[in-house]
């Protein structure tokens, strides 16, 4: 069907007449260019119509004398959306093979990182790749082989240095095994986390490392298990024994910190920050409670303040407990972010952190060494957790039916200037590492 016939098949006549006139002019220009060149050019540009067929297969082809060929008026007909351009100069595997003097299959093996090819040949092929400017289309290769070298990583908060260290360790471990990492954050939103899981699987990741958002529904993980997606749960335990896990012993971490404050002579000890339902926070509160119980100290629920942890939340948290008739002399803080924020809250109330209220945080982030006073903390070893998580998910990708594994890291208590004995106590003050 000619361009004019196509244009007159219904709809507004003026638009279609304009389209037909434009199509006729393009066709005449194409034929004239072909006659001048004396042959059919390899470069082409195809515009596919939404509304019907324009010429054979519904395509109008515009040509020009050099390279890809275009309509001489520089525009597509009205109503056309999609344009596909093929360059005659695109470098292929065949070009690499000719340039390097090896077979096409050898080039393919080099691109896939095969160990069957000698270093000399690999270097020669890579030199040709650099010289010709070739880019490997890994997505297309993955479609052909039904494999992927991508791992999806879903974390809770990109602003938290704990997750920065965790991510760095995961990326390094993945790279050593020939994988790369897609990083996204859930922002503690279970619905967003669910969408991210779906999207990453749709994009063909080989496996997932998930730090579960607070309140994560079991349905998300049920679907991943049904789809047989290799998954490692990281940092926060999730009540599901179908997946590998890499994380800290939060219960033991809180026990260590609480016992340290008890030994210093503190009895009114608060727990500040974190949201109920967050497995890490719940485990830490449980460890704190057990240490108090074993010391014979009655648990006071007013000393446990719940809040979403941030750089600012500790100010409001500490002001709540300072307003109690019998305020605490020490506090465990959900993480180091909260602890440093608590320091600001104490100073706003003309109190000195460490001296007027002892503080211990969790995570072991680098900023703890630079605060004033330096912050005592429980290091949860994020780099080790990240390395183990990457190794677990890669091993699961390679061995889907192996037994479920759990890698739980022991916490390390790092004492600095912020944890002192209460001012009224006769307990001897122990030396603190000022780092």
C-alpha positions as a Markdown table, in Angstrom:
| # | Residue | x | y | z |
|---|---|---|---|---|
| 1 | Unk | 0.0 | 0.0 | 0.0 |
| 2 | Unk | 1.4 | 3.4 | -1.0 |
| 3 | Unk | 2.1 | 6.2 | 1.5 |
| 4 | Unk | -0.9 | 8.3 | 0.1 |
| 5 | Unk | -3.3 | 5.3 | 0.2 |
| 6 | Unk | -2.3 | 4.6 | 3.8 |
| 7 | Unk | -2.7 | 8.2 | 4.7 |
| 8 | Unk | -6.3 | 8.4 | 3.4 |
| 9 | Unk | -7.6 | 5.3 | 5.3 |
| 10 | Unk | -9.6 | 7.2 | 7.9 |
| 11 | Unk | -9.1 | 9.8 | 10.6 |
| 12 | Unk | -8.6 | 13.5 | 9.9 |
| 13 | Unk | -8.0 | 14.1 | 6.2 |
| 14 | Unk | -5.8 | 17.1 | 6.7 |
| 15 | Unk | -3.3 | 15.2 | 8.9 |
| 16 | Unk | -3.2 | 12.2 | 6.6 |
| 17 | Unk | -2.8 | 14.3 | 3.4 |
| 18 | Unk | 0.1 | 16.0 | 5.1 |
| 19 | Unk | 1.6 | 12.6 | 6.0 |
| 20 | Unk | 1.1 | 11.3 | 2.5 |
| 21 | Unk | 2.7 | 14.4 | 0.9 |
| 22 | Unk | 5.7 | 14.2 | 3.2 |
| 23 | Unk | 6.0 | 10.4 | 2.6 |
| 24 | Unk | 6.0 | 11.0 | -1.2 |
| 25 | Unk | 8.7 | 13.7 | -1.0 |
| 26 | Unk | 10.8 | 11.3 | 1.1 |
| 27 | Unk | 10.3 | 8.5 | -1.3 |
| 28 | Unk | 11.3 | 10.6 | -4.3 |
| 29 | Unk | 14.4 | 11.8 | -2.4 |
| 30 | Unk | 15.3 | 8.2 | -1.6 |
| 31 | Unk | 15.0 | 7.1 | -5.3 |
| 32 | Unk | 17.1 | 10.1 | -6.5 |
| 33 | Unk | 19.9 | 9.3 | -3.9 |
| 34 | Unk | 19.9 | 5.7 | -5.0 |
| 35 | Unk | 20.2 | 6.6 | -8.7 |
| 36 | Unk | 23.0 | 9.1 | -8.0 |
| 37 | Unk | 25.0 | 6.5 | -6.0 |
| 38 | Unk | 24.1 | 3.6 | -8.3 |
| 39 | Unk | 23.5 | 1.1 | -5.6 |
| 40 | Unk | 21.4 | 0.4 | -2.5 |
| 41 | Unk | 23.2 | 1.7 | 0.6 |
| 42 | Unk | 23.7 | -0.6 | 3.7 |
| 43 | Unk | 22.9 | 2.1 | 6.3 |
| 44 | Unk | 19.2 | 2.5 | 6.9 |
| 45 | Unk | 16.7 | 4.1 | 9.3 |
| 46 | Unk | 13.3 | 2.6 | 9.9 |
| 47 | Unk | 10.2 | 4.5 | 11.3 |
| 48 | Unk | 7.4 | 2.2 | 12.4 |
| 49 | Unk | 3.8 | 3.5 | 12.3 |
| 50 | Unk | 1.3 | 3.2 | 15.1 |
| 51 | Unk | -1.7 | 3.6 | 12.8 |
| 52 | Unk | -1.1 | 1.1 | 10.0 |
| 53 | Unk | 1.2 | 0.1 | 7.2 |
| 54 | Unk | 3.2 | 2.5 | 5.1 |
| 55 | Unk | 4.8 | 0.4 | 2.4 |
| 56 | Unk | 5.9 | -3.2 | 2.9 |
| 57 | Unk | 5.9 | -4.5 | 6.5 |
| 58 | Unk | 4.6 | -1.2 | 7.8 |
| 59 | Unk | 7.9 | 0.6 | 7.4 |
| 60 | Unk | 9.1 | 3.7 | 5.6 |
| 61 | Unk | 12.8 | 3.7 | 5.0 |
| 62 | Unk | 14.7 | 7.0 | 4.6 |
| 63 | Unk | 18.2 | 7.0 | 3.1 |
| 64 | Unk | 21.0 | 9.5 | 2.6 |
| 65 | Unk | 24.4 | 9.3 | 0.8 |
| 66 | Unk | 26.6 | 8.7 | 3.9 |
| 67 | Unk | 26.3 | 6.6 | 7.0 |
| 68 | Unk | 22.8 | 6.1 | 8.3 |
| 69 | Unk | 20.2 | 7.6 | 5.9 |
| 70 | Unk | 17.6 | 10.0 | 6.9 |
| 71 | Unk | 14.6 | 12.0 | 5.5 |
| 72 | Unk | 16.1 | 15.1 | 3.7 |
| 73 | Unk | 13.6 | 17.2 | 5.6 |
| 74 | Unk | 14.9 | 15.9 | 8.9 |
| 75 | Unk | 11.6 | 14.8 | 10.3 |
| 76 | Unk | 9.4 | 11.7 | 10.7 |
| 77 | Unk | 5.8 | 11.7 | 9.4 |
| 78 | Unk | 3.1 | 12.7 | 12.0 |
| 79 | Unk | 2.0 | 9.9 | 14.3 |
| 80 | Unk | 5.3 | 8.0 | 14.1 |
| 81 | Unk | 7.0 | 7.2 | 17.5 |
| 82 | Unk | 9.7 | 4.7 | 17.2 |
| 83 | Unk | 13.0 | 5.0 | 15.2 |
| 84 | Unk | 15.6 | 2.2 | 15.0 |
| 85 | Unk | 19.0 | 3.1 | 13.7 |
| 86 | Unk | 21.6 | 0.6 | 12.6 |
| 87 | Unk | 25.2 | 2.0 | 12.1 |
| 88 | Unk | 27.3 | 0.4 | 9.4 |
| 89 | Unk | 30.3 | 1.1 | 11.5 |
| 90 | Unk | 29.4 | -1.1 | 14.6 |
| 91 | Unk | 32.2 | -3.3 | 15.7 |
| 92 | Unk | 31.4 | -7.0 | 15.9 |
| 93 | Unk | 33.1 | -10.2 | 17.3 |
| 94 | Unk | 34.0 | -11.0 | 13.7 |
| 95 | Unk | 35.9 | -7.7 | 13.4 |
| 96 | Unk | 37.8 | -8.5 | 16.7 |
| 97 | Unk | 38.6 | -12.0 | 15.4 |
| 98 | Unk | 40.0 | -10.7 | 12.1 |
| 99 | Unk | 42.0 | -7.9 | 13.8 |
| 100 | Unk | 43.6 | -10.2 | 16.4 |
| 101 | Unk | 44.1 | -13.2 | 14.0 |
| 102 | Unk | 42.1 | -15.7 | 16.1 |
| 103 | Unk | 38.8 | -17.5 | 15.7 |
| 104 | Unk | 35.4 | -16.0 | 16.6 |
| 105 | Unk | 34.9 | -18.7 | 19.3 |
| 106 | Unk | 38.2 | -17.7 | 20.9 |
| 107 | Unk | 37.1 | -14.1 | 21.1 |
| 108 | Unk | 33.8 | -15.2 | 22.6 |
| 109 | Unk | 35.6 | -17.3 | 25.3 |
| 110 | Unk | 37.9 | -14.3 | 26.1 |
| 111 | Unk | 34.8 | -12.1 | 26.5 |
| 112 | Unk | 33.2 | -14.6 | 28.9 |
| 113 | Unk | 36.4 | -14.8 | 31.0 |
| 114 | Unk | 37.2 | -18.4 | 30.2 |
| 115 | Unk | 40.3 | -19.9 | 31.8 |
| 116 | Unk | 40.8 | -22.1 | 28.8 |
| 117 | Unk | 42.6 | -19.4 | 26.8 |
| 118 | Unk | 46.3 | -18.6 | 27.2 |
| 119 | Unk | 47.3 | -15.2 | 28.7 |
| 120 | Unk | 49.1 | -14.2 | 25.5 |
| 121 | Unk | 46.0 | -14.8 | 23.4 |
| 122 | Unk | 43.8 | -13.0 | 26.0 |
| 123 | Unk | 46.1 | -10.0 | 25.9 |
| 124 | Unk | 46.1 | -10.0 | 22.0 |
| 125 | Unk | 42.3 | -10.1 | 21.9 |
| 126 | Unk | 41.9 | -7.4 | 24.5 |
| 127 | Unk | 44.4 | -5.2 | 22.6 |
| 128 | Unk | 42.1 | -5.6 | 19.5 |
| 129 | Unk | 39.0 | -4.8 | 21.6 |
| 130 | Unk | 40.7 | -1.5 | 22.8 |
| 131 | Unk | 41.9 | -0.6 | 19.4 |
| 132 | Unk | 38.6 | -1.1 | 17.7 |
| 133 | Unk | 36.4 | 0.3 | 20.5 |
| 134 | Unk | 34.3 | -2.8 | 21.0 |
| 135 | Unk | 31.7 | -2.9 | 23.8 |
| 136 | Unk | 30.5 | -6.4 | 24.9 |
| 137 | Unk | 26.7 | -6.6 | 25.1 |
| 138 | Unk | 26.5 | -8.7 | 28.3 |
| 139 | Unk | 22.7 | -8.6 | 28.5 |
| 140 | Unk | 22.4 | -10.2 | 25.1 |
| 141 | Unk | 25.0 | -12.8 | 26.1 |
| 142 | Unk | 23.1 | -13.6 | 29.3 |
| 143 | Unk | 19.9 | -14.1 | 27.3 |
| 144 | Unk | 21.7 | -16.6 | 25.1 |
| 145 | Unk | 23.3 | -18.6 | 27.9 |
| 146 | Unk | 20.4 | -18.1 | 30.4 |
| 147 | Unk | 23.0 | -16.9 | 33.0 |
| 148 | Unk | 23.7 | -13.7 | 34.9 |
| 149 | Unk | 26.6 | -12.3 | 36.8 |
| 150 | Unk | 24.5 | -9.7 | 38.6 |
| 151 | Unk | 23.6 | -9.7 | 42.3 |
| 152 | Unk | 20.9 | -7.5 | 43.7 |
| 153 | Unk | 21.6 | -5.8 | 47.1 |
| 154 | Unk | 18.7 | -4.2 | 49.0 |
| 155 | Unk | 19.8 | -2.2 | 52.1 |
| 156 | Unk | 17.8 | 0.0 | 54.5 |
| 157 | Unk | 19.6 | 3.3 | 54.5 |
| 158 | Unk | 22.3 | 4.6 | 52.1 |
| 159 | Unk | 23.1 | 7.4 | 54.6 |
| 160 | Unk | 24.2 | 5.0 | 57.3 |
| 161 | Unk | 28.0 | 4.4 | 57.3 |
| 162 | Unk | 27.4 | 0.8 | 58.6 |
| 163 | Unk | 25.7 | 0.0 | 55.3 |
| 164 | Unk | 28.4 | 1.8 | 53.4 |
| 165 | Unk | 31.0 | -0.6 | 54.8 |
| 166 | Unk | 28.7 | -3.6 | 54.3 |
| 167 | Unk | 28.2 | -2.7 | 50.7 |
| 168 | Unk | 31.9 | -2.1 | 50.0 |
| 169 | Unk | 32.7 | -5.6 | 51.4 |
| 170 | Unk | 29.9 | -7.3 | 49.3 |
| 171 | Unk | 31.0 | -5.5 | 46.1 |
| 172 | Unk | 34.7 | -6.6 | 46.7 |
| 173 | Unk | 33.8 | -10.2 | 47.4 |
| 174 | Unk | 31.4 | -10.3 | 44.4 |
| 175 | Unk | 34.1 | -8.9 | 42.1 |
| 176 | Unk | 36.6 | -11.6 | 43.1 |
| 177 | Unk | 34.1 | -14.2 | 41.9 |
| 178 | Unk | 33.2 | -12.4 | 38.6 |
| 179 | Unk | 29.9 | -10.8 | 39.8 |
| 180 | Unk | 28.8 | -7.2 | 40.0 |
| 181 | Unk | 26.2 | -5.6 | 42.3 |
| 182 | Unk | 23.0 | -3.7 | 41.7 |
| 183 | Unk | 22.5 | -1.5 | 44.9 |
| 184 | Unk | 19.1 | -0.2 | 45.9 |
| 185 | Unk | 17.6 | 1.0 | 49.2 |
| 186 | Unk | 14.2 | 0.1 | 50.7 |
| 187 | Unk | 14.2 | 3.2 | 53.1 |
| 188 | Unk | 12.5 | 0.9 | 55.7 |
| 189 | Unk | 9.4 | 0.6 | 53.5 |
| 190 | Unk | 8.2 | -3.0 | 53.1 |
| 191 | Unk | 6.1 | -2.2 | 50.1 |
| 192 | Unk | 9.0 | -0.6 | 48.3 |
| 193 | Unk | 11.2 | -3.5 | 49.3 |
| 194 | Unk | 8.7 | -5.9 | 47.6 |
| 195 | Unk | 8.7 | -3.8 | 44.4 |
| 196 | Unk | 12.5 | -3.8 | 44.4 |
| 197 | Unk | 12.6 | -7.6 | 44.8 |
| 198 | Unk | 10.2 | -8.0 | 41.8 |
| 199 | Unk | 12.2 | -5.5 | 39.7 |
| 200 | Unk | 15.6 | -7.0 | 40.3 |
| 201 | Unk | 14.3 | -10.5 | 39.5 |
| 202 | Unk | 12.7 | -9.2 | 36.3 |
| 203 | Unk | 16.0 | -7.7 | 35.4 |
| 204 | Unk | 17.6 | -11.1 | 35.6 |
| 205 | Unk | 19.8 | -10.9 | 38.7 |
| 206 | Unk | 21.4 | -14.3 | 39.6 |
| 207 | Unk | 20.7 | -13.8 | 43.3 |
| 208 | Unk | 19.6 | -11.3 | 46.1 |
| 209 | Unk | 21.1 | -10.1 | 49.3 |
| 210 | Unk | 18.4 | -8.5 | 51.4 |
| 211 | Unk | 18.6 | -6.5 | 54.6 |
| 212 | Unk | 14.9 | -6.8 | 55.6 |
| 213 | Unk | 12.9 | -3.6 | 56.2 |
| 214 | Unk | 11.1 | -3.3 | 59.5 |
| 215 | Unk | 7.8 | -5.0 | 59.2 |
| 216 | Unk | 8.7 | -7.1 | 56.2 |
| 217 | Unk | 5.8 | -9.4 | 55.2 |
| 218 | Unk | 6.5 | -13.1 | 54.8 |
| 219 | Unk | 4.7 | -13.1 | 51.4 |
| 220 | Unk | 7.7 | -11.3 | 49.8 |
| 221 | Unk | 10.0 | -14.1 | 50.8 |
| 222 | Unk | 7.5 | -16.8 | 50.0 |
| 223 | Unk | 7.4 | -15.6 | 46.4 |
| 224 | Unk | 11.2 | -15.5 | 46.2 |
| 225 | Unk | 11.4 | -19.1 | 47.5 |
| 226 | Unk | 8.7 | -20.3 | 45.0 |
| 227 | Unk | 10.7 | -18.6 | 42.2 |
| 228 | Unk | 13.8 | -20.4 | 43.4 |
| 229 | Unk | 15.8 | -17.2 | 43.6 |
| 230 | Unk | 19.1 | -17.6 | 45.5 |
| 231 | Unk | 18.7 | -15.3 | 48.6 |
| 232 | Unk | 20.9 | -14.4 | 51.5 |
| 233 | Unk | 19.3 | -12.4 | 54.4 |
| 234 | Unk | 21.9 | -10.0 | 55.8 |
| 235 | Unk | 22.3 | -8.0 | 59.1 |
| 236 | Unk | 18.7 | -8.4 | 60.4 |
| 237 | Unk | 17.5 | -11.9 | 61.2 |
| 238 | Unk | 14.2 | -12.9 | 59.6 |
| 239 | Unk | 12.1 | -15.7 | 61.0 |
| 240 | Unk | 12.6 | -18.0 | 58.0 |
| 241 | Unk | 14.8 | -21.0 | 57.9 |
| 242 | Unk | 14.6 | -21.3 | 54.0 |
| 243 | Unk | 17.4 | -18.7 | 53.4 |
| 244 | Unk | 21.0 | -18.3 | 54.3 |
| 245 | Unk | 21.9 | -15.6 | 56.8 |
| 246 | Unk | 24.9 | -13.4 | 57.6 |
| 247 | Unk | 24.7 | -11.0 | 60.5 |
| 248 | Unk | 25.7 | -10.0 | 64.0 |
| 249 | Unk | 24.7 | -11.5 | 67.4 |
| 250 | Unk | 22.6 | -8.5 | 68.5 |
| 251 | Unk | 21.4 | -10.2 | 71.7 |
| 252 | Unk | 25.0 | -10.8 | 72.9 |
| 253 | Unk | 26.1 | -7.3 | 71.8 |
| 254 | Unk | 23.5 | -5.7 | 74.0 |
| 255 | Unk | 24.3 | -8.0 | 76.9 |
| 256 | Unk | 28.0 | -7.0 | 76.7 |
| 257 | Unk | 27.3 | -3.3 | 76.6 |
| 258 | Unk | 24.8 | -3.5 | 79.5 |
| 259 | Unk | 27.1 | -5.6 | 81.7 |
| 260 | Unk | 29.8 | -3.0 | 81.1 |
| 261 | Unk | 27.6 | -0.2 | 82.4 |
| 262 | Unk | 26.5 | -2.3 | 85.3 |
| 263 | Unk | 30.1 | -3.0 | 86.3 |
| 264 | Unk | 30.8 | 0.7 | 86.2 |
| 265 | Unk | 28.1 | 1.2 | 88.9 |
| 266 | Unk | 25.1 | 2.3 | 86.8 |
| 267 | Unk | 21.7 | 1.0 | 87.7 |
| 268 | Unk | 19.4 | 3.4 | 85.9 |
| 269 | Unk | 20.2 | 2.5 | 82.3 |
| 270 | Unk | 18.1 | 3.6 | 79.3 |
| 271 | Unk | 17.7 | 2.1 | 75.9 |
| 272 | Unk | 17.3 | 4.8 | 73.3 |
| 273 | Unk | 16.1 | 4.5 | 69.7 |
| 274 | Unk | 15.0 | 1.9 | 67.2 |
| 275 | Unk | 11.5 | 0.8 | 66.2 |
| 276 | Unk | 9.6 | -2.2 | 67.7 |
| 277 | Unk | 9.4 | -4.9 | 65.1 |
| 278 | Unk | 12.9 | -4.3 | 63.8 |
| 279 | Unk | 14.6 | -7.7 | 64.6 |
| 280 | Unk | 18.0 | -6.1 | 65.4 |
| 281 | Unk | 16.4 | -3.6 | 67.8 |
| 282 | Unk | 14.2 | -6.3 | 69.4 |
| 283 | Unk | 17.2 | -8.6 | 70.0 |
| 284 | Unk | 19.2 | -5.8 | 71.5 |
| 285 | Unk | 16.4 | -4.9 | 73.9 |
| 286 | Unk | 16.1 | -8.6 | 74.9 |
| 287 | Unk | 19.9 | -8.7 | 75.6 |
| 288 | Unk | 19.6 | -5.5 | 77.6 |
| 289 | Unk | 16.7 | -6.8 | 79.6 |
| 290 | Unk | 18.4 | -10.1 | 80.4 |
| 291 | Unk | 21.5 | -8.4 | 81.7 |
| 292 | Unk | 19.4 | -6.2 | 84.0 |
| 293 | Unk | 17.5 | -9.2 | 85.2 |
| 294 | Unk | 20.6 | -11.2 | 86.0 |
| 295 | Unk | 21.9 | -8.2 | 88.0 |
| 296 | Unk | 18.7 | -8.1 | 90.0 |
| 297 | Unk | 17.7 | -4.7 | 88.7 |
| 298 | Unk | 14.0 | -4.1 | 88.1 |
| 299 | Unk | 13.2 | -3.3 | 84.5 |
| 300 | Unk | 11.6 | 0.1 | 84.0 |
| 301 | Unk | 9.7 | 0.4 | 80.7 |
| 302 | Unk | 9.9 | 4.2 | 80.8 |
| 303 | Unk | 13.6 | 3.9 | 80.2 |
| 304 | Unk | 13.1 | 2.3 | 76.8 |
| 305 | Unk | 12.3 | 4.9 | 74.2 |
| 306 | Unk | 11.2 | 3.9 | 70.7 |
| 307 | Unk | 11.9 | 6.0 | 67.6 |
| 308 | Unk | 13.0 | 5.8 | 64.0 |
| 309 | Unk | 16.8 | 6.1 | 64.3 |
| 310 | Unk | 18.4 | 9.1 | 62.6 |
| 311 | Unk | 21.0 | 11.8 | 63.0 |
| 312 | Unk | 18.4 | 13.9 | 64.9 |
| 313 | Unk | 16.3 | 11.4 | 66.8 |
| 314 | Unk | 18.6 | 11.0 | 69.8 |
| 315 | Unk | 17.9 | 14.6 | 70.9 |
| 316 | Unk | 14.2 | 13.9 | 71.5 |
| 317 | Unk | 14.9 | 10.5 | 72.9 |
| 318 | Unk | 17.3 | 11.7 | 75.6 |
| 319 | Unk | 15.0 | 14.6 | 76.5 |
| 320 | Unk | 12.2 | 12.2 | 77.2 |
| 321 | Unk | 14.2 | 10.3 | 79.8 |
| 322 | Unk | 15.8 | 13.4 | 81.3 |
| 323 | Unk | 12.2 | 14.6 | 82.1 |
| 324 | Unk | 11.6 | 11.5 | 84.3 |
| 325 | Unk | 11.4 | 12.0 | 88.1 |
| 326 | Unk | 14.4 | 9.6 | 88.4 |
| 327 | Unk | 16.4 | 10.0 | 85.1 |
| 328 | Unk | 19.0 | 7.5 | 84.0 |
| 329 | Unk | 22.7 | 7.9 | 84.5 |
| 330 | Unk | 23.6 | 5.8 | 81.4 |
| 331 | Unk | 22.1 | 4.8 | 78.1 |
| 332 | Unk | 22.5 | 2.2 | 75.4 |
| 333 | Unk | 21.8 | 3.8 | 72.0 |
| 334 | Unk | 20.3 | 1.7 | 69.1 |
| 335 | Unk | 23.2 | 2.7 | 66.9 |
| 336 | Unk | 26.1 | 5.1 | 66.7 |
| 337 | Unk | 24.1 | 7.7 | 64.8 |
| 338 | Unk | 21.6 | 7.8 | 67.7 |
| 339 | Unk | 24.4 | 8.0 | 70.3 |
| 340 | Unk | 26.1 | 11.0 | 68.6 |
| 341 | Unk | 22.6 | 12.7 | 68.4 |
| 342 | Unk | 22.1 | 12.0 | 72.1 |
| 343 | Unk | 25.4 | 13.8 | 72.8 |
| 344 | Unk | 23.9 | 16.9 | 71.2 |
| 345 | Unk | 20.7 | 16.5 | 73.3 |
| 346 | Unk | 22.7 | 16.3 | 76.5 |
| 347 | Unk | 24.7 | 19.5 | 75.7 |
| 348 | Unk | 21.4 | 21.3 | 74.9 |
| 349 | Unk | 20.5 | 20.4 | 78.5 |
| 350 | Unk | 23.8 | 21.6 | 79.9 |
| 351 | Unk | 25.1 | 18.1 | 80.5 |
| 352 | Unk | 28.4 | 16.6 | 79.4 |
| 353 | Unk | 28.3 | 13.2 | 77.6 |
| 354 | Unk | 30.2 | 10.6 | 79.4 |
| 355 | Unk | 30.6 | 12.5 | 82.6 |
| 356 | Unk | 26.9 | 13.3 | 83.3 |
| 357 | Unk | 25.5 | 10.3 | 81.3 |
| 358 | Unk | 27.5 | 7.4 | 80.1 |
| 359 | Unk | 26.8 | 6.3 | 76.5 |
| 360 | Unk | 27.4 | 3.2 | 74.4 |
| 361 | Unk | 26.4 | 2.8 | 70.8 |
| 362 | Unk | 26.2 | -0.1 | 68.3 |
| 363 | Unk | 27.8 | -0.6 | 64.8 |
| 364 | Unk | 31.3 | 0.6 | 65.3 |
| 365 | Unk | 31.2 | 3.3 | 62.6 |
| 366 | Unk | 34.3 | 5.4 | 62.0 |
| 367 | Unk | 32.7 | 8.6 | 63.2 |
| 368 | Unk | 32.6 | 7.1 | 66.7 |
| 369 | Unk | 36.4 | 7.7 | 67.0 |
| 370 | Unk | 36.0 | 11.3 | 66.0 |
| 371 | Unk | 33.2 | 12.4 | 68.3 |
| 372 | Unk | 33.8 | 14.4 | 71.4 |
| 373 | Unk | 34.0 | 12.6 | 73.7 |
| 374 | Unk | 35.0 | 9.6 | 71.7 |
| 375 | Unk | 32.2 | 7.1 | 71.6 |
| 376 | Unk | 32.2 | 3.7 | 73.2 |
| 377 | Unk | 30.5 | 1.3 | 70.9 |
| 378 | Unk | 29.9 | -2.4 | 70.1 |
| 379 | Unk | 31.4 | -3.2 | 66.7 |
| 380 | Unk | 29.2 | -5.5 | 64.7 |
| 381 | Unk | 31.9 | -6.1 | 62.0 |
| 382 | Unk | 30.0 | -4.9 | 58.9 |
| 383 | Unk | 32.8 | -5.8 | 56.5 |
| 384 | Unk | 32.9 | -9.4 | 57.7 |
| 385 | Unk | 29.1 | -9.7 | 57.5 |
| 386 | Unk | 29.2 | -8.3 | 54.0 |
| 387 | Unk | 31.9 | -10.7 | 52.8 |
| 388 | Unk | 30.1 | -13.7 | 54.2 |
| 389 | Unk | 26.8 | -12.6 | 52.7 |
| 390 | Unk | 28.3 | -12.3 | 49.2 |
| 391 | Unk | 30.0 | -15.7 | 49.6 |
| 392 | Unk | 26.8 | -17.3 | 50.7 |
| 393 | Unk | 24.7 | -16.0 | 47.9 |
| 394 | Unk | 27.3 | -16.8 | 45.2 |
| 395 | Unk | 27.7 | -20.3 | 46.6 |
| 396 | Unk | 23.9 | -20.7 | 46.6 |
| 397 | Unk | 23.8 | -19.6 | 42.9 |
| 398 | Unk | 26.3 | -22.3 | 42.1 |
| 399 | Unk | 24.9 | -25.0 | 44.4 |
| 400 | Unk | 21.1 | -24.4 | 44.7 |
| 401 | Unk | 20.4 | -27.5 | 46.8 |
| 402 | Unk | 23.1 | -27.3 | 49.4 |
| 403 | Unk | 22.0 | -27.0 | 53.1 |
| 404 | Unk | 21.0 | -23.7 | 54.6 |
| 405 | Unk | 23.9 | -21.9 | 56.3 |
| 406 | Unk | 23.9 | -19.2 | 59.1 |
| 407 | Unk | 27.0 | -17.0 | 59.7 |
| 408 | Unk | 26.6 | -15.1 | 62.9 |
| 409 | Unk | 29.5 | -12.8 | 63.9 |
| 410 | Unk | 30.5 | -12.2 | 67.5 |
| 411 | Unk | 30.4 | -8.6 | 68.6 |
| 412 | Unk | 33.4 | -6.6 | 69.9 |
| 413 | Unk | 33.0 | -4.0 | 72.7 |
| 414 | Unk | 35.2 | -1.0 | 72.0 |
| 415 | Unk | 35.6 | 1.2 | 75.1 |
| 416 | Unk | 36.3 | 4.9 | 74.8 |
| 417 | Unk | 35.7 | 8.2 | 76.7 |
| 418 | Unk | 31.8 | 8.2 | 76.6 |
| 419 | Unk | 31.3 | 5.4 | 79.1 |
| 420 | Unk | 32.3 | 6.6 | 82.6 |
| 421 | Unk | 31.2 | 5.6 | 86.1 |
| 422 | Unk | 28.3 | 7.6 | 87.6 |
| 423 | Unk | 29.5 | 10.8 | 89.3 |
| 424 | Unk | 28.2 | 9.7 | 92.7 |
| 425 | Unk | 29.8 | 6.2 | 92.4 |
| 426 | Unk | 32.8 | 5.1 | 94.3 |
| 427 | Unk | 33.7 | 2.6 | 91.6 |
| 428 | Unk | 37.2 | 3.1 | 90.3 |
| 429 | Unk | 37.4 | 4.7 | 86.9 |
| 430 | Unk | 39.0 | 2.4 | 84.3 |
| 431 | Unk | 41.3 | 3.7 | 81.6 |
| 432 | Unk | 39.5 | 4.4 | 78.4 |
| 433 | Unk | 41.0 | 4.2 | 74.9 |
| 434 | Unk | 40.8 | 7.8 | 73.6 |
| 435 | Unk | 40.9 | 6.7 | 70.0 |
